[in-house]
Amino acid sequence: MNRINQKLQEDKKILSIYFSAGYPNLNDTVQIIQDLEKSGVDMIEIGLPFSDPLADGPTIQKSSTKALQNGMTTKLLFEQLSNIRESVKIPLIIMGYFNPMLQYGVEAFCKKCHEIGIDGLILPDLPVDIYDEQYKDIFEKYGLINIFLITPQTSESRIRYIDSVSNGFIYMVSSASVTGNSDGFGIEQEKYFERIHKMKLNNPQIVGFGINDKQTFTQATKFAKGAIVGSSFIKSLTNNEAIDCFVERFAMINKQK
């Protein structure tokens, strides 16, 4: 069974952390992953830097730009992660954009992910219908879960189609904005979380965008399986905050669930 599915079966709320590979320094990637696992994080999304990140807010864009300036590439990321499964057991997901994957070769990319031990991919600019028609068989051949995003504006029929194609979790974007753009969740967002919960989808949902403290983590996971922290963690890296101290902000709630 894929590590993502194994983790989703655990009786707890999932804390997933996103960071940009190659940031703050080019060779920090593996150490950050190892430290996150030791700190109690359930899942990690490794950002593959891209020059035109459509869904990313200013914080992640800056970290991605710095990582590219540091020299991060798809090939180098794969090299850095080549032995990651010797020390890390939790699910690892690569989040990026389809263009670098297309340039590398879709099947070659998937094969390399499988060899390394990557469990899934998040590609916000790969439409679900294109994936379903052209690439699903390749992803499944290499045991990769492809994770799709939904927003408050996604129609019910589209959500149900995404659910039918998915086999892991659905990335539930908290609002129709870029990452790092929220100071908390209002009534409309809470209604959205509850509305999706009441659809009783086959795949659990994990909420992303705007998770930055215990309050937003609690709000996000009231109806969902977990939450993703991205911009807030990258800010902590920028400020040289200890990773275990950062994770502790969310760990108390995570352990209570």
C-alpha positions as a Markdown table, in Angstrom:
| # | Residue | x | y | z |
|---|---|---|---|---|
| 1 | Met | 0.0 | 0.0 | 0.0 |
| 2 | Asn | 1.2 | 3.5 | -0.8 |
| 3 | Arg | 2.5 | 5.3 | 2.3 |
| 4 | Ile | 0.0 | 8.1 | 1.7 |
| 5 | Asn | -2.9 | 5.7 | 2.0 |
| 6 | Gln | -1.3 | 4.1 | 5.1 |
| 7 | Lys | -1.0 | 7.5 | 6.8 |
| 8 | Leu | -4.6 | 8.4 | 5.9 |
| 9 | Gln | -5.8 | 5.3 | 7.7 |
| 10 | Glu | -4.3 | 6.4 | 11.0 |
| 11 | Asp | -6.7 | 7.7 | 13.6 |
| 12 | Lys | -5.3 | 11.3 | 13.8 |
| 13 | Lys | -5.4 | 14.6 | 12.0 |
| 14 | Ile | -2.6 | 14.9 | 9.4 |
| 15 | Leu | 0.0 | 17.6 | 9.6 |
| 16 | Ser | 1.7 | 18.1 | 6.3 |
| 17 | Ile | 4.5 | 20.6 | 5.7 |
| 18 | Tyr | 5.5 | 22.2 | 2.4 |
| 19 | Phe | 8.9 | 23.7 | 1.7 |
| 20 | Ser | 10.8 | 24.7 | -1.5 |
| 21 | Ala | 13.7 | 22.3 | -2.3 |
| 22 | Gly | 17.0 | 24.1 | -2.3 |
| 23 | Tyr | 15.9 | 26.8 | 0.2 |
| 24 | Pro | 17.3 | 28.5 | 2.2 |
| 25 | Asn | 20.5 | 26.8 | 0.9 |
| 26 | Leu | 20.9 | 24.5 | -2.1 |
| 27 | Asn | 21.9 | 21.4 | 0.0 |
| 28 | Asp | 19.4 | 21.9 | 2.9 |
| 29 | Thr | 16.7 | 19.7 | 1.3 |
| 30 | Val | 17.5 | 16.3 | 2.9 |
| 31 | Gln | 18.3 | 17.8 | 6.3 |
| 32 | Ile | 15.0 | 19.7 | 6.4 |
| 33 | Ile | 13.0 | 16.5 | 5.5 |
| 34 | Gln | 14.8 | 14.5 | 8.2 |
| 35 | Asp | 14.3 | 17.2 | 10.8 |
| 36 | Leu | 10.6 | 17.5 | 9.9 |
| 37 | Glu | 10.1 | 13.7 | 10.4 |
| 38 | Lys | 11.9 | 13.8 | 13.7 |
| 39 | Ser | 9.7 | 16.7 | 14.8 |
| 40 | Gly | 6.5 | 14.6 | 14.3 |
| 41 | Val | 5.3 | 15.8 | 11.0 |
| 42 | Asp | 3.0 | 13.2 | 9.2 |
| 43 | Met | 3.7 | 14.1 | 5.6 |
| 44 | Ile | 6.0 | 16.3 | 3.6 |
| 45 | Glu | 5.5 | 18.2 | 0.3 |
| 46 | Ile | 8.7 | 19.0 | -1.4 |
| 47 | Gly | 8.3 | 22.0 | -3.7 |
| 48 | Leu | 10.1 | 21.7 | -7.0 |
| 49 | Pro | 11.0 | 25.3 | -7.8 |
| 50 | Phe | 9.5 | 26.8 | -11.0 |
| 51 | Ser | 9.9 | 30.2 | -12.5 |
| 52 | Asp | 6.2 | 30.9 | -13.0 |
| 53 | Pro | 4.4 | 29.4 | -9.9 |
| 54 | Leu | 0.7 | 30.3 | -10.5 |
| 55 | Ala | -0.7 | 29.1 | -7.2 |
| 56 | Asp | 2.0 | 30.4 | -4.9 |
| 57 | Gly | 2.0 | 33.6 | -2.9 |
| 58 | Pro | 4.9 | 36.0 | -2.3 |
| 59 | Thr | 6.6 | 33.9 | 0.4 |
| 60 | Ile | 6.8 | 30.7 | -1.6 |
| 61 | Gln | 7.6 | 32.6 | -4.8 |
| 62 | Lys | 10.6 | 34.2 | -3.1 |
| 63 | Ser | 11.8 | 30.9 | -1.7 |
| 64 | Ser | 11.4 | 29.3 | -5.1 |
| 65 | Thr | 13.2 | 32.1 | -6.9 |
| 66 | Lys | 16.1 | 31.8 | -4.3 |
| 67 | Ala | 16.2 | 28.0 | -4.8 |
| 68 | Leu | 16.5 | 28.5 | -8.5 |
| 69 | Gln | 19.2 | 31.1 | -8.0 |
| 70 | Asn | 21.0 | 28.6 | -5.7 |
| 71 | Gly | 21.1 | 26.1 | -8.6 |
| 72 | Met | 18.1 | 23.8 | -7.9 |
| 73 | Thr | 17.0 | 21.7 | -10.9 |
| 74 | Thr | 14.8 | 18.7 | -11.3 |
| 75 | Lys | 17.8 | 16.5 | -11.9 |
| 76 | Leu | 19.6 | 17.8 | -8.8 |
| 77 | Leu | 16.5 | 17.3 | -6.6 |
| 78 | Phe | 16.4 | 13.7 | -7.7 |
| 79 | Glu | 20.1 | 13.3 | -6.9 |
| 80 | Gln | 19.6 | 14.9 | -3.4 |
| 81 | Leu | 16.7 | 12.5 | -2.7 |
| 82 | Ser | 18.3 | 9.4 | -4.1 |
| 83 | Asn | 18.9 | 7.8 | -0.7 |
| 84 | Ile | 16.1 | 9.5 | 1.3 |
| 85 | Arg | 14.4 | 6.2 | 2.1 |
| 86 | Glu | 17.4 | 5.1 | 4.1 |
| 87 | Ser | 16.5 | 7.6 | 6.8 |
| 88 | Val | 12.9 | 8.8 | 6.2 |
| 89 | Lys | 9.7 | 6.7 | 6.5 |
| 90 | Ile | 6.8 | 9.1 | 6.2 |
| 91 | Pro | 5.0 | 9.9 | 2.9 |
| 92 | Leu | 6.9 | 12.3 | 0.6 |
| 93 | Ile | 5.1 | 14.2 | -2.2 |
| 94 | Ile | 6.7 | 16.4 | -4.8 |
| 95 | Met | 4.6 | 19.5 | -5.6 |
| 96 | Gly | 5.5 | 21.4 | -8.7 |
| 97 | Tyr | 4.2 | 22.4 | -12.1 |
| 98 | Phe | 3.7 | 20.3 | -15.2 |
| 99 | Asn | 6.2 | 22.1 | -17.5 |
| 100 | Pro | 9.4 | 20.8 | -15.7 |
| 101 | Met | 7.9 | 17.3 | -15.6 |
| 102 | Leu | 7.1 | 17.5 | -19.3 |
| 103 | Gln | 10.6 | 18.7 | -20.1 |
| 104 | Tyr | 12.1 | 15.8 | -18.1 |
| 105 | Gly | 9.7 | 13.4 | -19.7 |
| 106 | Val | 6.5 | 12.3 | -17.9 |
| 107 | Glu | 7.3 | 8.6 | -17.7 |
| 108 | Ala | 11.0 | 9.2 | -16.9 |
| 109 | Phe | 9.9 | 11.6 | -14.1 |
| 110 | Cys | 7.4 | 9.0 | -12.7 |
| 111 | Lys | 10.0 | 6.3 | -12.9 |
| 112 | Lys | 12.6 | 8.3 | -11.1 |
| 113 | Cys | 10.0 | 9.2 | -8.4 |
| 114 | His | 9.3 | 5.5 | -8.0 |
| 115 | Glu | 13.0 | 4.6 | -7.7 |
| 116 | Ile | 13.6 | 7.2 | -5.1 |
| 117 | Gly | 10.5 | 6.4 | -3.0 |
| 118 | Ile | 8.3 | 9.4 | -3.7 |
| 119 | Asp | 4.6 | 8.6 | -2.9 |
| 120 | Gly | 2.7 | 11.2 | -4.8 |
| 121 | Leu | 2.6 | 14.3 | -6.9 |
| 122 | Ile | 0.7 | 17.6 | -6.8 |
| 123 | Leu | 0.7 | 19.5 | -10.1 |
| 124 | Pro | -1.8 | 22.4 | -9.9 |
| 125 | Asp | -1.7 | 23.1 | -13.6 |
| 126 | Leu | -2.3 | 19.6 | -14.9 |
| 127 | Pro | -6.1 | 19.4 | -15.5 |
| 128 | Val | -7.8 | 16.4 | -14.1 |
| 129 | Asp | -9.4 | 15.4 | -17.5 |
| 130 | Ile | -6.0 | 15.6 | -19.3 |
| 131 | Tyr | -4.5 | 13.5 | -16.5 |
| 132 | Asp | -7.3 | 11.0 | -16.7 |
| 133 | Glu | -7.1 | 10.6 | -20.5 |
| 134 | Gln | -3.3 | 10.8 | -21.1 |
| 135 | Tyr | -1.3 | 10.2 | -17.9 |
| 136 | Lys | -3.2 | 8.2 | -15.3 |
| 137 | Asp | -1.9 | 4.8 | -16.5 |
| 138 | Ile | 1.7 | 6.1 | -16.3 |
| 139 | Phe | 1.3 | 7.4 | -12.7 |
| 140 | Glu | -0.4 | 4.1 | -11.6 |
| 141 | Lys | 2.3 | 2.0 | -13.3 |
| 142 | Tyr | 4.9 | 3.6 | -11.0 |
| 143 | Gly | 2.7 | 3.6 | -7.9 |
| 144 | Leu | 2.3 | 7.4 | -7.7 |
| 145 | Ile | -0.8 | 9.1 | -6.3 |
| 146 | Asn | -1.7 | 12.3 | -8.1 |
| 147 | Ile | -3.4 | 14.8 | -5.9 |
| 148 | Phe | -5.9 | 17.3 | -7.3 |
| 149 | Leu | -6.9 | 20.7 | -5.9 |
| 150 | Ile | -10.5 | 22.0 | -5.4 |
| 151 | Thr | -11.5 | 25.5 | -4.4 |
| 152 | Pro | -14.8 | 27.0 | -3.1 |
| 153 | Gln | -15.6 | 27.8 | -6.7 |
| 154 | Thr | -15.2 | 24.2 | -8.0 |
| 155 | Ser | -18.6 | 22.8 | -9.1 |
| 156 | Glu | -20.0 | 19.8 | -7.4 |
| 157 | Ser | -19.9 | 17.8 | -10.6 |
| 158 | Arg | -16.2 | 18.7 | -11.0 |
| 159 | Ile | -15.5 | 17.7 | -7.4 |
| 160 | Arg | -17.2 | 14.4 | -7.9 |
| 161 | Tyr | -15.2 | 13.8 | -11.1 |
| 162 | Ile | -12.0 | 14.6 | -9.3 |
| 163 | Asp | -13.0 | 12.3 | -6.5 |
| 164 | Ser | -13.6 | 9.4 | -9.0 |
| 165 | Val | -10.2 | 9.8 | -10.5 |
| 166 | Ser | -8.3 | 10.2 | -7.2 |
| 167 | Asn | -6.9 | 7.5 | -5.0 |
| 168 | Gly | -5.3 | 9.3 | -2.1 |
| 169 | Phe | -6.6 | 12.6 | -0.8 |
| 170 | Ile | -8.1 | 15.8 | -2.3 |
| 171 | Tyr | -6.2 | 19.0 | -1.7 |
| 172 | Met | -8.9 | 21.4 | -0.5 |
| 173 | Val | -7.8 | 25.0 | -1.1 |
| 174 | Ser | -9.3 | 27.1 | 1.6 |
| 175 | Ser | -10.0 | 30.1 | -0.6 |
| 176 | Ala | -9.7 | 31.3 | -4.1 |
| 177 | Ser | -6.4 | 33.0 | -3.6 |
| 178 | Val | -2.7 | 32.3 | -3.7 |
| 179 | Thr | -0.9 | 30.6 | -0.8 |
| 180 | Gly | 0.0 | 32.6 | 2.4 |
| 181 | Asn | -2.9 | 35.0 | 2.0 |
| 182 | Ser | -5.0 | 34.4 | 5.0 |
| 183 | Asp | -5.2 | 35.6 | 8.6 |
| 184 | Gly | -7.8 | 33.1 | 9.6 |
| 185 | Phe | -11.0 | 31.5 | 8.3 |
| 186 | Gly | -14.3 | 33.2 | 8.2 |
| 187 | Ile | -17.8 | 32.0 | 8.2 |
| 188 | Glu | -17.9 | 31.4 | 4.4 |
| 189 | Gln | -14.8 | 29.2 | 4.5 |
| 190 | Glu | -16.1 | 27.2 | 7.4 |
| 191 | Lys | -19.4 | 26.7 | 5.5 |
| 192 | Tyr | -17.3 | 25.5 | 2.5 |
| 193 | Phe | -15.4 | 23.0 | 4.7 |
| 194 | Glu | -18.7 | 21.6 | 6.0 |
| 195 | Arg | -20.3 | 21.5 | 2.5 |
| 196 | Ile | -17.5 | 19.4 | 1.2 |
| 197 | His | -17.6 | 17.2 | 4.2 |
| 198 | Lys | -21.3 | 16.6 | 3.7 |
| 199 | Met | -20.6 | 15.4 | 0.1 |
| 200 | Lys | -19.2 | 12.2 | 1.6 |
| 201 | Leu | -16.5 | 11.9 | -1.0 |
| 202 | Asn | -14.5 | 8.6 | -1.3 |
| 203 | Asn | -11.2 | 10.4 | -0.7 |
| 204 | Pro | -10.4 | 12.3 | 2.4 |
| 205 | Gln | -9.6 | 16.0 | 2.2 |
| 206 | Ile | -6.6 | 17.9 | 3.4 |
| 207 | Val | -6.9 | 21.7 | 3.6 |
| 208 | Gly | -4.2 | 24.0 | 2.3 |
| 209 | Phe | -3.7 | 27.8 | 2.1 |
| 210 | Gly | -3.9 | 29.9 | 5.2 |
| 211 | Ile | -2.9 | 27.4 | 7.8 |
| 212 | Asn | -0.4 | 29.2 | 10.1 |
| 213 | Asp | -1.3 | 28.5 | 13.8 |
| 214 | Lys | -3.2 | 26.3 | 16.1 |
| 215 | Gln | -6.5 | 28.1 | 15.5 |
| 216 | Thr | -6.4 | 27.8 | 11.7 |
| 217 | Phe | -5.2 | 24.2 | 12.0 |
| 218 | Thr | -8.2 | 23.4 | 14.2 |
| 219 | Gln | -10.7 | 25.2 | 12.0 |
| 220 | Ala | -9.3 | 23.5 | 8.9 |
| 221 | Thr | -9.4 | 20.0 | 10.4 |
| 222 | Lys | -12.8 | 20.2 | 12.0 |
| 223 | Phe | -14.3 | 18.6 | 8.9 |
| 224 | Ala | -11.1 | 17.5 | 7.1 |
| 225 | Lys | -8.5 | 14.8 | 7.6 |
| 226 | Gly | -5.6 | 17.2 | 7.9 |
| 227 | Ala | -4.0 | 20.5 | 6.9 |
| 228 | Ile | -1.0 | 21.7 | 5.0 |
| 229 | Val | 1.4 | 24.4 | 6.3 |
| 230 | Gly | 3.6 | 26.1 | 3.7 |
| 231 | Ser | 4.2 | 29.8 | 3.7 |
| 232 | Ser | 4.4 | 30.0 | 7.5 |
| 233 | Phe | 7.0 | 27.2 | 7.6 |
| 234 | Ile | 9.1 | 28.9 | 4.9 |
| 235 | Lys | 9.0 | 32.1 | 6.9 |
| 236 | Ser | 10.4 | 30.2 | 9.9 |
| 237 | Leu | 13.2 | 28.8 | 7.7 |
| 238 | Thr | 14.0 | 32.4 | 6.6 |
| 239 | Asn | 14.1 | 33.5 | 10.2 |
| 240 | Asn | 16.3 | 30.5 | 11.2 |
| 241 | Glu | 13.7 | 29.2 | 13.6 |
| 242 | Ala | 14.4 | 25.6 | 14.9 |
| 243 | Ile | 12.2 | 23.2 | 13.0 |
| 244 | Asp | 11.0 | 21.3 | 16.1 |
| 245 | Cys | 9.9 | 24.6 | 17.7 |
| 246 | Phe | 7.9 | 25.5 | 14.6 |
| 247 | Val | 6.2 | 22.1 | 14.5 |
| 248 | Glu | 5.3 | 22.3 | 18.2 |
| 249 | Arg | 2.9 | 25.1 | 17.3 |
| 250 | Phe | 0.7 | 22.5 | 15.6 |
| 251 | Ala | 1.8 | 19.3 | 17.3 |
| 252 | Met | -0.4 | 19.7 | 20.4 |
| 253 | Ile | -3.5 | 19.8 | 18.4 |
| 254 | Asn | -2.3 | 17.1 | 16.1 |
| 255 | Lys | -1.7 | 14.7 | 19.0 |
| 256 | Gln | -5.1 | 15.4 | 20.6 |
| 257 | Lys | -7.0 | 14.3 | 17.5 |
